[in-house]
Amino acid sequence: MVNIEPIRVEVEREADGRILASVPELPGVMAYGAVEEEAVRKVKSIALQVLADMIESGEEVPESLRVLFAA
């Protein structure tokens, strides 16, 4: 598996047992999983798509995530 850094992921367990992972630097980017690894994998995938869309549309990428796209 590829480790995608520096995307910071916060993880919490919901009352029903599901795991919720979110990316604080990208409001609204979150994903559920049955286990932590699944939730983190899903949310990183979503975050990369959101970042790609931001770049494509000319939006400003959060400073903390710009290193992902440095040449």
Distance bins in CASP14 RR format, pairs under 12 A and 6 or more apart:
PFRMAT RR
TARGET T0000
AUTHOR 0000-0000-0000
RMODE 2
METHOD distances of the structure
MODEL  1
1 37 0 0 0 0 1 0 0 0 0 0 0
1 38 0 0 0 0 0 1 0 0 0 0 0
1 40 0 0 0 0 0 1 0 0 0 0 0
1 41 1 0 0 1 0 0 0 0 0 0 0
1 44 0 0 0 0 0 1 0 0 0 0 0
1 45 0 0 0 0 0 1 0 0 0 0 0
2 41 0 0 0 0 1 0 0 0 0 0 0
2 44 0 0 0 0 1 0 0 0 0 0 0
2 45 0 0 0 0 0 1 0 0 0 0 0
2 48 0 0 0 0 0 1 0 0 0 0 0
3 9 0 0 0 0 0 1 0 0 0 0 0
3 37 0 0 0 0 0 1 0 0 0 0 0
3 40 0 0 0 0 0 1 0 0 0 0 0
3 41 0 0 0 0 0 1 0 0 0 0 0
3 44 0 0 0 0 1 0 0 0 0 0 0
4 23 0 0 0 0 0 1 0 0 0 0 0
4 40 0 0 0 0 1 0 0 0 0 0 0
4 41 0 0 0 0 1 0 0 0 0 0 0
4 43 0 0 0 0 0 1 0 0 0 0 0
4 44 1 0 1 0 0 0 0 0 0 0 0
4 45 0 0 0 0 1 0 0 0 0 0 0
4 46 0 0 0 0 0 1 0 0 0 0 0
4 47 0 0 0 0 1 0 0 0 0 0 0
4 48 1 0 0 1 0 0 0 0 0 0 0
4 51 0 0 0 0 0 1 0 0 0 0 0
4 65 0 0 0 0 0 1 0 0 0 0 0
4 67 0 0 0 0 0 1 0 0 0 0 0
4 68 1 0 0 1 0 0 0 0 0 0 0
5 40 0 0 0 0 0 1 0 0 0 0 0
5 44 0 0 0 0 1 0 0 0 0 0 0
5 47 0 0 0 0 0 1 0 0 0 0 0
5 64 0 0 0 0 0 1 0 0 0 0 0
5 65 0 0 0 0 0 1 0 0 0 0 0
5 67 0 0 0 0 1 0 0 0 0 0 0
5 68 0 0 0 0 1 0 0 0 0 0 0
6 23 0 0 0 0 0 1 0 0 0 0 0
6 24 0 0 0 0 0 1 0 0 0 0 0
6 25 0 0 0 0 1 0 0 0 0 0 0
6 44 0 0 0 0 0 1 0 0 0 0 0
6 47 0 0 0 0 0 1 0 0 0 0 0
6 51 0 0 0 0 0 1 0 0 0 0 0
6 62 0 0 0 0 0 1 0 0 0 0 0
6 63 0 0 0 0 0 1 0 0 0 0 0
6 64 1 0 0 1 0 0 0 0 0 0 0
6 65 1 0 0 1 0 0 0 0 0 0 0
6 66 0 0 0 0 1 0 0 0 0 0 0
6 67 1 0 1 0 0 0 0 0 0 0 0
6 68 1 0 0 1 0 0 0 0 0 0 0
6 69 0 0 0 0 0 1 0 0 0 0 0
6 70 0 0 0 0 0 1 0 0 0 0 0
7 21 0 0 0 0 0 1 0 0 0 0 0
7 22 0 0 0 0 0 1 0 0 0 0 0
7 23 1 0 0 1 0 0 0 0 0 0 0
7 24 0 0 0 0 1 0 0 0 0 0 0
7 25 1 0 0 1 0 0 0 0 0 0 0
7 26 0 0 0 0 1 0 0 0 0 0 0
7 29 0 0 0 0 1 0 0 0 0 0 0
7 40 0 0 0 0 1 0 0 0 0 0 0
7 41 0 0 0 0 0 1 0 0 0 0 0
7 43 0 0 0 0 1 0 0 0 0 0 0
7 44 1 0 1 0 0 0 0 0 0 0 0
7 45 0 0 0 0 0 1 0 0 0 0 0
7 46 0 0 0 0 0 1 0 0 0 0 0
7 47 1 0 1 0 0 0 0 0 0 0 0
7 48 1 0 0 1 0 0 0 0 0 0 0
7 50 0 0 0 0 0 1 0 0 0 0 0
7 51 0 0 0 0 1 0 0 0 0 0 0
7 61 0 0 0 0 0 1 0 0 0 0 0
7 62 0 0 0 0 0 1 0 0 0 0 0
7 64 0 0 0 0 1 0 0 0 0 0 0
7 65 1 0 0 1 0 0 0 0 0 0 0
7 66 0 0 0 0 0 1 0 0 0 0 0
7 67 0 0 0 0 0 1 0 0 0 0 0
7 68 1 0 0 1 0 0 0 0 0 0 0
8 21 0 0 0 0 0 1 0 0 0 0 0
8 22 0 0 0 0 1 0 0 0 0 0 0
8 23 1 0 0 1 0 0 0 0 0 0 0
8 24 1 0 0 1 0 0 0 0 0 0 0
8 25 1 0 0 1 0 0 0 0 0 0 0
8 26 0 0 0 0 1 0 0 0 0 0 0
8 29 0 0 0 0 0 1 0 0 0 0 0
8 40 0 0 0 0 0 1 0 0 0 0 0
8 43 0 0 0 0 0 1 0 0 0 0 0
8 44 0 0 0 0 0 1 0 0 0 0 0
8 47 0 0 0 0 1 0 0 0 0 0 0
8 62 0 0 0 0 0 1 0 0 0 0 0
8 64 1 0 0 1 0 0 0 0 0 0 0
8 65 0 0 0 0 1 0 0 0 0 0 0
8 68 0 0 0 0 0 1 0 0 0 0 0
9 19 0 0 0 0 0 1 0 0 0 0 0
9 20 0 0 0 0 0 1 0 0 0 0 0
9 21 1 0 1 0 0 0 0 0 0 0 0
9 22 1 0 0 1 0 0 0 0 0 0 0
9 23 1 0 1 0 0 0 0 0 0 0 0
9 24 0 0 0 0 1 0 0 0 0 0 0
9 25 0 0 0 0 0 1 0 0 0 0 0
9 26 0 0 0 0 0 1 0 0 0 0 0
9 29 0 0 0 0 1 0 0 0 0 0 0
9 30 0 0 0 0 1 0 0 0 0 0 0
9 31 0 0 0 0 1 0 0 0 0 0 0
9 36 0 0 0 0 1 0 0 0 0 0 0
9 37 0 0 0 0 0 1 0 0 0 0 0
9 39 0 0 0 0 1 0 0 0 0 0 0
9 40 1 0 1 0 0 0 0 0 0 0 0
9 41 0 0 0 0 1 0 0 0 0 0 0
9 42 0 0 0 0 0 1 0 0 0 0 0
9 43 1 0 1 0 0 0 0 0 0 0 0
9 44 1 0 0 1 0 0 0 0 0 0 0
9 45 0 0 0 0 0 1 0 0 0 0 0
9 46 0 0 0 0 0 1 0 0 0 0 0
9 47 0 0 0 0 1 0 0 0 0 0 0
10 19 0 0 0 0 0 1 0 0 0 0 0
10 20 0 0 0 0 1 0 0 0 0 0 0
10 21 1 0 0 1 0 0 0 0 0 0 0
10 22 1 0 1 0 0 0 0 0 0 0 0
10 23 1 0 0 1 0 0 0 0 0 0 0
10 24 1 0 1 0 0 0 0 0 0 0 0
10 25 0 0 0 0 0 1 0 0 0 0 0
10 26 0 0 0 0 0 1 0 0 0 0 0
10 28 0 0 0 0 0 1 0 0 0 0 0
10 29 0 0 0 0 0 1 0 0 0 0 0
10 30 0 0 0 0 1 0 0 0 0 0 0
10 31 0 0 0 0 0 1 0 0 0 0 0
10 36 0 0 0 0 0 1 0 0 0 0 0
10 39 0 0 0 0 0 1 0 0 0 0 0
10 40 0 0 0 0 1 0 0 0 0 0 0
10 43 0 0 0 0 1 0 0 0 0 0 0
11 18 0 0 0 0 0 1 0 0 0 0 0
11 19 1 0 0 1 0 0 0 0 0 0 0
11 20 1 0 0 1 0 0 0 0 0 0 0
11 21 1 0 1 0 0 0 0 0 0 0 0
11 22 0 0 0 0 1 0 0 0 0 0 0
11 23 0 0 0 0 0 1 0 0 0 0 0
11 24 0 0 0 0 0 1 0 0 0 0 0
11 30 0 0 0 0 0 1 0 0 0 0 0
11 31 0 0 0 0 0 1 0 0 0 0 0
11 32 0 0 0 0 0 1 0 0 0 0 0
11 33 0 0 0 0 1 0 0 0 0 0 0
11 35 0 0 0 0 0 1 0 0 0 0 0
11 36 1 0 1 0 0 0 0 0 0 0 0
11 37 0 0 0 0 1 0 0 0 0 0 0
11 38 0 0 0 0 0 1 0 0 0 0 0
11 39 1 0 0 1 0 0 0 0 0 0 0
11 40 1 0 0 1 0 0 0 0 0 0 0
11 41 0 0 0 0 0 1 0 0 0 0 0
11 42 0 0 0 0 0 1 0 0 0 0 0
11 43 0 0 0 0 1 0 0 0 0 0 0
11 44 0 0 0 0 0 1 0 0 0 0 0
12 18 0 0 0 0 1 0 0 0 0 0 0
12 19 1 0 0 1 0 0 0 0 0 0 0
12 20 1 0 1 0 0 0 0 0 0 0 0
12 21 0 0 0 0 1 0 0 0 0 0 0
12 22 0 0 0 0 1 0 0 0 0 0 0
12 30 0 0 0 0 0 1 0 0 0 0 0
12 32 0 0 0 0 0 1 0 0 0 0 0
12 33 0 0 0 0 0 1 0 0 0 0 0
12 36 0 0 0 0 1 0 0 0 0 0 0
12 39 0 0 0 0 1 0 0 0 0 0 0
12 40 0 0 0 0 0 1 0 0 0 0 0
12 43 0 0 0 0 0 1 0 0 0 0 0
13 19 1 0 1 0 0 0 0 0 0 0 0
13 20 1 0 0 1 0 0 0 0 0 0 0
13 21 0 0 0 0 0 1 0 0 0 0 0
13 32 0 0 0 0 0 1 0 0 0 0 0
13 33 0 0 0 0 0 1 0 0 0 0 0
13 34 0 0 0 0 0 1 0 0 0 0 0
13 35 0 0 0 0 0 1 0 0 0 0 0
13 36 0 0 0 0 1 0 0 0 0 0 0
13 39 0 0 0 0 1 0 0 0 0 0 0
14 20 1 0 1 0 0 0 0 0 0 0 0
14 21 0 0 0 0 0 1 0 0 0 0 0
14 22 0 0 0 0 0 1 0 0 0 0 0
14 30 0 0 0 0 0 1 0 0 0 0 0
14 32 1 0 0 1 0 0 0 0 0 0 0
14 33 0 0 0 0 1 0 0 0 0 0 0
14 34 0 0 0 0 0 1 0 0 0 0 0
14 39 0 0 0 0 0 1 0 0 0 0 0
16 32 0 0 0 0 1 0 0 0 0 0 0
16 33 0 0 0 0 0 1 0 0 0 0 0
16 34 0 0 0 0 0 1 0 0 0 0 0
17 32 0 0 0 0 1 0 0 0 0 0 0
17 33 0 0 0 0 1 0 0 0 0 0 0
17 34 0 0 0 0 1 0 0 0 0 0 0
17 35 0 0 0 0 0 1 0 0 0 0 0
17 36 0 0 0 0 0 1 0 0 0 0 0
17 39 0 0 0 0 0 1 0 0 0 0 0
18 30 0 0 0 0 0 1 0 0 0 0 0
18 31 0 0 0 0 0 1 0 0 0 0 0
18 32 1 0 1 0 0 0 0 0 0 0 0
18 33 1 0 1 0 0 0 0 0 0 0 0
18 34 1 0 0 1 0 0 0 0 0 0 0
18 35 0 0 0 0 1 0 0 0 0 0 0
18 36 0 0 0 0 0 1 0 0 0 0 0
18 38 0 0 0 0 1 0 0 0 0 0 0
18 39 0 0 0 0 1 0 0 0 0 0 0
18 42 0 0 0 0 0 1 0 0 0 0 0
19 30 0 0 0 0 0 1 0 0 0 0 0
19 31 0 0 0 0 1 0 0 0 0 0 0
19 32 1 0 0 1 0 0 0 0 0 0 0
19 33 1 0 1 0 0 0 0 0 0 0 0
19 34 1 0 0 1 0 0 0 0 0 0 0
19 35 1 0 0 1 0 0 0 0 0 0 0
19 36 1 0 1 0 0 0 0 0 0 0 0
19 37 0 0 0 0 1 0 0 0 0 0 0
19 38 1 0 0 1 0 0 0 0 0 0 0
19 39 1 0 1 0 0 0 0 0 0 0 0
19 40 0 0 0 0 1 0 0 0 0 0 0
19 41 0 0 0 0 0 1 0 0 0 0 0
19 42 0 0 0 0 1 0 0 0 0 0 0
19 43 0 0 0 0 0 1 0 0 0 0 0
20 28 0 0 0 0 0 1 0 0 0 0 0
20 29 0 0 0 0 0 1 0 0 0 0 0
20 30 1 0 0 1 0 0 0 0 0 0 0
20 31 1 0 0 1 0 0 0 0 0 0 0
20 32 1 0 1 0 0 0 0 0 0 0 0
20 33 1 0 0 1 0 0 0 0 0 0 0
20 34 0 0 0 0 0 1 0 0 0 0 0
20 36 0 0 0 0 1 0 0 0 0 0 0
20 38 0 0 0 0 0 1 0 0 0 0 0
20 39 1 0 0 1 0 0 0 0 0 0 0
20 40 0 0 0 0 0 1 0 0 0 0 0
20 42 0 0 0 0 0 1 0 0 0 0 0
20 43 0 0 0 0 1 0 0 0 0 0 0
21 28 0 0 0 0 0 1 0 0 0 0 0
21 29 0 0 0 0 1 0 0 0 0 0 0
21 30 1 0 0 1 0 0 0 0 0 0 0
21 31 1 0 1 0 0 0 0 0 0 0 0
21 32 1 0 0 1 0 0 0 0 0 0 0
21 33 1 0 0 1 0 0 0 0 0 0 0
21 34 0 0 0 0 0 1 0 0 0 0 0
21 35 0 0 0 0 0 1 0 0 0 0 0
21 36 1 0 0 1 0 0 0 0 0 0 0
21 37 0 0 0 0 1 0 0 0 0 0 0
21 38 0 0 0 0 1 0 0 0 0 0 0
21 39 1 1 0 0 0 0 0 0 0 0 0
21 40 1 0 1 0 0 0 0 0 0 0 0
21 41 0 0 0 0 1 0 0 0 0 0 0
21 42 1 0 0 1 0 0 0 0 0 0 0
21 43 1 0 1 0 0 0 0 0 0 0 0
21 44 0 0 0 0 1 0 0 0 0 0 0
21 45 0 0 0 0 0 1 0 0 0 0 0
21 46 0 0 0 0 1 0 0 0 0 0 0
21 47 0 0 0 0 1 0 0 0 0 0 0
22 28 1 0 0 1 0 0 0 0 0 0 0
22 29 1 0 0 1 0 0 0 0 0 0 0
22 30 1 0 1 0 0 0 0 0 0 0 0
22 31 1 0 0 1 0 0 0 0 0 0 0
22 32 0 0 0 0 0 1 0 0 0 0 0
22 39 0 0 0 0 1 0 0 0 0 0 0
22 40 0 0 0 0 0 1 0 0 0 0 0
22 42 0 0 0 0 0 1 0 0 0 0 0
22 43 1 0 0 1 0 0 0 0 0 0 0
22 44 0 0 0 0 0 1 0 0 0 0 0
22 46 0 0 0 0 1 0 0 0 0 0 0
22 47 0 0 0 0 1 0 0 0 0 0 0
23 29 1 0 1 0 0 0 0 0 0 0 0
23 30 1 0 0 1 0 0 0 0 0 0 0
23 31 0 0 0 0 1 0 0 0 0 0 0
23 39 0 0 0 0 0 1 0 0 0 0 0
23 40 0 0 0 0 1 0 0 0 0 0 0
23 42 0 0 0 0 0 1 0 0 0 0 0
23 43 1 0 1 0 0 0 0 0 0 0 0
23 44 1 0 0 1 0 0 0 0 0 0 0
23 45 0 0 0 0 0 1 0 0 0 0 0
23 46 1 0 0 1 0 0 0 0 0 0 0
23 47 1 0 1 0 0 0 0 0 0 0 0
23 48 0 0 0 0 0 1 0 0 0 0 0
23 49 0 0 0 0 0 1 0 0 0 0 0
23 50 0 0 0 0 1 0 0 0 0 0 0
23 51 0 0 0 0 1 0 0 0 0 0 0
23 62 0 0 0 0 1 0 0 0 0 0 0
23 64 0 0 0 0 0 1 0 0 0 0 0
23 65 0 0 0 0 1 0 0 0 0 0 0
23 68 0 0 0 0 0 1 0 0 0 0 0
24 30 0 0 0 0 0 1 0 0 0 0 0
24 43 0 0 0 0 0 1 0 0 0 0 0
24 47 0 0 0 0 0 1 0 0 0 0 0
24 62 0 0 0 0 1 0 0 0 0 0 0
24 64 0 0 0 0 1 0 0 0 0 0 0
24 65 0 0 0 0 0 1 0 0 0 0 0
25 43 0 0 0 0 0 1 0 0 0 0 0
25 47 0 0 0 0 1 0 0 0 0 0 0
25 50 0 0 0 0 0 1 0 0 0 0 0
25 51 0 0 0 0 1 0 0 0 0 0 0
25 54 0 0 0 0 0 1 0 0 0 0 0
25 60 0 0 0 0 0 1 0 0 0 0 0
25 61 0 0 0 0 1 0 0 0 0 0 0
25 62 1 0 1 0 0 0 0 0 0 0 0
25 63 0 0 0 0 1 0 0 0 0 0 0
25 64 1 0 1 0 0 0 0 0 0 0 0
25 65 1 0 1 0 0 0 0 0 0 0 0
25 66 0 0 0 0 0 1 0 0 0 0 0
25 67 0 0 0 0 0 1 0 0 0 0 0
25 68 0 0 0 0 0 1 0 0 0 0 0
26 43 0 0 0 0 1 0 0 0 0 0 0
26 44 0 0 0 0 0 1 0 0 0 0 0
26 46 0 0 0 0 1 0 0 0 0 0 0
26 47 1 0 1 0 0 0 0 0 0 0 0
26 48 0 0 0 0 0 1 0 0 0 0 0
26 49 0 0 0 0 0 1 0 0 0 0 0
26 50 1 0 1 0 0 0 0 0 0 0 0
26 51 1 0 0 1 0 0 0 0 0 0 0
26 52 0 0 0 0 0 1 0 0 0 0 0
26 53 0 0 0 0 0 1 0 0 0 0 0
26 54 0 0 0 0 1 0 0 0 0 0 0
26 59 0 0 0 0 0 1 0 0 0 0 0
26 61 0 0 0 0 1 0 0 0 0 0 0
26 62 1 0 0 1 0 0 0 0 0 0 0
26 64 0 0 0 0 0 1 0 0 0 0 0
26 65 1 0 0 1 0 0 0 0 0 0 0
26 68 0 0 0 0 0 1 0 0 0 0 0
27 47 0 0 0 0 0 1 0 0 0 0 0
27 50 0 0 0 0 0 1 0 0 0 0 0
27 62 0 0 0 0 0 1 0 0 0 0 0
28 43 0 0 0 0 1 0 0 0 0 0 0
28 46 0 0 0 0 1 0 0 0 0 0 0
28 47 0 0 0 0 1 0 0 0 0 0 0
28 50 0 0 0 0 1 0 0 0 0 0 0
29 39 0 0 0 0 0 1 0 0 0 0 0
29 42 0 0 0 0 0 1 0 0 0 0 0
29 43 1 0 0 1 0 0 0 0 0 0 0
29 44 0 0 0 0 1 0 0 0 0 0 0
29 45 0 0 0 0 0 1 0 0 0 0 0
29 46 1 0 1 0 0 0 0 0 0 0 0
29 47 1 0 1 0 0 0 0 0 0 0 0
29 48 0 0 0 0 1 0 0 0 0 0 0
29 49 0 0 0 0 1 0 0 0 0 0 0
29 50 1 0 1 0 0 0 0 0 0 0 0
29 51 0 0 0 0 1 0 0 0 0 0 0
29 53 0 0 0 0 0 1 0 0 0 0 0
29 54 0 0 0 0 0 1 0 0 0 0 0
29 62 0 0 0 0 0 1 0 0 0 0 0
29 65 0 0 0 0 0 1 0 0 0 0 0
30 39 0 0 0 0 1 0 0 0 0 0 0
30 40 0 0 0 0 0 1 0 0 0 0 0
30 42 0 0 0 0 1 0 0 0 0 0 0
30 43 1 0 0 1 0 0 0 0 0 0 0
30 44 0 0 0 0 0 1 0 0 0 0 0
30 46 1 0 0 1 0 0 0 0 0 0 0
30 47 0 0 0 0 1 0 0 0 0 0 0
30 50 0 0 0 0 0 1 0 0 0 0 0
31 37 0 0 0 0 0 1 0 0 0 0 0
31 38 0 0 0 0 1 0 0 0 0 0 0
31 39 1 0 1 0 0 0 0 0 0 0 0
31 40 0 0 0 0 1 0 0 0 0 0 0
31 41 0 0 0 0 1 0 0 0 0 0 0
31 42 1 1 0 0 0 0 0 0 0 0 0
31 43 1 0 1 0 0 0 0 0 0 0 0
31 44 0 0 0 0 1 0 0 0 0 0 0
31 45 1 0 0 1 0 0 0 0 0 0 0
31 46 1 0 1 0 0 0 0 0 0 0 0
31 47 0 0 0 0 1 0 0 0 0 0 0
31 49 0 0 0 0 0 1 0 0 0 0 0
31 50 0 0 0 0 0 1 0 0 0 0 0
32 38 0 0 0 0 1 0 0 0 0 0 0
32 39 1 0 0 1 0 0 0 0 0 0 0
32 40 0 0 0 0 0 1 0 0 0 0 0
32 41 0 0 0 0 0 1 0 0 0 0 0
32 42 1 0 0 1 0 0 0 0 0 0 0
32 43 0 0 0 0 1 0 0 0 0 0 0
32 46 0 0 0 0 0 1 0 0 0 0 0
33 39 1 0 1 0 0 0 0 0 0 0 0
33 40 0 0 0 0 1 0 0 0 0 0 0
33 41 0 0 0 0 1 0 0 0 0 0 0
33 42 1 0 0 1 0 0 0 0 0 0 0
33 43 0 0 0 0 1 0 0 0 0 0 0
34 41 0 0 0 0 0 1 0 0 0 0 0
34 42 0 0 0 0 0 1 0 0 0 0 0
35 41 0 0 0 0 1 0 0 0 0 0 0
35 42 0 0 0 0 0 1 0 0 0 0 0
36 42 0 0 0 0 0 1 0 0 0 0 0
36 43 0 0 0 0 0 1 0 0 0 0 0
37 43 0 0 0 0 0 1 0 0 0 0 0
37 44 0 0 0 0 0 1 0 0 0 0 0
38 44 0 0 0 0 0 1 0 0 0 0 0
38 45 0 0 0 0 0 1 0 0 0 0 0
39 45 0 0 0 0 0 1 0 0 0 0 0
39 46 0 0 0 0 0 1 0 0 0 0 0
40 46 0 0 0 0 0 1 0 0 0 0 0
40 47 0 0 0 0 0 1 0 0 0 0 0
41 47 0 0 0 0 0 1 0 0 0 0 0
41 48 0 0 0 0 0 1 0 0 0 0 0
42 48 0 0 0 0 0 1 0 0 0 0 0
42 49 0 0 0 0 0 1 0 0 0 0 0
43 49 0 0 0 0 0 1 0 0 0 0 0
43 50 0 0 0 0 0 1 0 0 0 0 0
44 50 0 0 0 0 0 1 0 0 0 0 0
44 51 0 0 0 0 0 1 0 0 0 0 0
44 65 0 0 0 0 0 1 0 0 0 0 0
44 68 0 0 0 0 0 1 0 0 0 0 0
45 51 0 0 0 0 0 1 0 0 0 0 0
45 52 0 0 0 0 0 1 0 0 0 0 0
46 52 0 0 0 0 0 1 0 0 0 0 0
46 53 0 0 0 0 0 1 0 0 0 0 0
47 53 0 0 0 0 0 1 0 0 0 0 0
47 54 0 0 0 0 0 1 0 0 0 0 0
47 61 0 0 0 0 0 1 0 0 0 0 0
47 62 0 0 0 0 0 1 0 0 0 0 0
47 64 0 0 0 0 0 1 0 0 0 0 0
47 65 0 0 0 0 1 0 0 0 0 0 0
47 68 0 0 0 0 1 0 0 0 0 0 0
48 54 0 0 0 0 0 1 0 0 0 0 0
48 55 0 0 0 0 0 1 0 0 0 0 0
48 61 0 0 0 0 0 1 0 0 0 0 0
48 65 0 0 0 0 1 0 0 0 0 0 0
48 68 0 0 0 0 1 0 0 0 0 0 0
48 69 0 0 0 0 0 1 0 0 0 0 0
49 55 0 0 0 0 0 1 0 0 0 0 0
49 56 0 0 0 0 0 1 0 0 0 0 0
50 56 0 0 0 0 0 1 0 0 0 0 0
50 57 0 0 0 0 0 1 0 0 0 0 0
50 59 0 0 0 0 1 0 0 0 0 0 0
50 61 0 0 0 0 1 0 0 0 0 0 0
50 62 0 0 0 0 0 1 0 0 0 0 0
50 65 0 0 0 0 1 0 0 0 0 0 0
50 68 0 0 0 0 0 1 0 0 0 0 0
51 57 0 0 0 0 0 1 0 0 0 0 0
51 58 0 0 0 0 0 1 0 0 0 0 0
51 59 0 0 0 0 1 0 0 0 0 0 0
51 60 0 0 0 0 0 1 0 0 0 0 0
51 61 1 0 0 1 0 0 0 0 0 0 0
51 62 0 0 0 0 1 0 0 0 0 0 0
51 64 0 0 0 0 0 1 0 0 0 0 0
51 65 1 0 0 1 0 0 0 0 0 0 0
51 66 0 0 0 0 1 0 0 0 0 0 0
51 67 0 0 0 0 0 1 0 0 0 0 0
51 68 1 0 0 1 0 0 0 0 0 0 0
51 69 1 0 0 1 0 0 0 0 0 0 0
52 58 0 0 0 0 0 1 0 0 0 0 0
52 59 0 0 0 0 0 1 0 0 0 0 0
52 61 0 0 0 0 1 0 0 0 0 0 0
52 65 0 0 0 0 0 1 0 0 0 0 0
52 68 0 0 0 0 0 1 0 0 0 0 0
52 69 0 0 0 0 1 0 0 0 0 0 0
53 59 0 0 0 0 1 0 0 0 0 0 0
53 61 0 0 0 0 0 1 0 0 0 0 0
54 60 1 0 0 1 0 0 0 0 0 0 0
54 61 1 0 1 0 0 0 0 0 0 0 0
54 62 0 0 0 0 1 0 0 0 0 0 0
54 65 0 0 0 0 1 0 0 0 0 0 0
54 66 0 0 0 0 0 1 0 0 0 0 0
54 68 0 0 0 0 0 1 0 0 0 0 0
54 69 0 0 0 0 0 1 0 0 0 0 0
55 61 1 0 0 1 0 0 0 0 0 0 0
55 62 0 0 0 0 0 1 0 0 0 0 0
55 65 0 0 0 0 0 1 0 0 0 0 0
55 66 0 0 0 0 0 1 0 0 0 0 0
55 68 0 0 0 0 0 1 0 0 0 0 0
55 69 1 0 0 1 0 0 0 0 0 0 0
56 69 0 0 0 0 0 1 0 0 0 0 0
59 65 0 0 0 0 0 1 0 0 0 0 0
60 66 0 0 0 0 1 0 0 0 0 0 0
61 67 0 0 0 0 0 1 0 0 0 0 0
61 68 0 0 0 0 1 0 0 0 0 0 0
61 69 1 0 0 1 0 0 0 0 0 0 0
61 70 0 0 0 0 0 1 0 0 0 0 0
62 68 0 0 0 0 0 1 0 0 0 0 0
62 69 0 0 0 0 0 1 0 0 0 0 0
63 69 0 0 0 0 0 1 0 0 0 0 0
63 70 0 0 0 0 0 1 0 0 0 0 0
END
